[in-house]
Amino acid sequence: MNESPPPAGEPKPKARRKGAAPDDVGKALRSAYDEALREEVPDDFLDLLGKLS
């Protein structure tokens, strides 16, 4: 199946990375999520949240 090139000025679609198994993607997403959960909430943000309630 031949795909036509993108119109002028639009970026070329990125090719899919070969070899990345869905399990690898899931593990990477879980790892990023777990890391974000371990981060501390900045005091400035907590102060802002306190002002909302």
C-alpha angles and dihedrals in degrees: 000000000000117000120209116237117260117266116271113283096023120109119252112254113257118248117243114257109247119224098029104127118208088242090059091052091048092050091049092050092048091049093050091047093049090049091051090051091055093054118103120244110244116247091236090058092048089051091052091049090050091055091055095060 
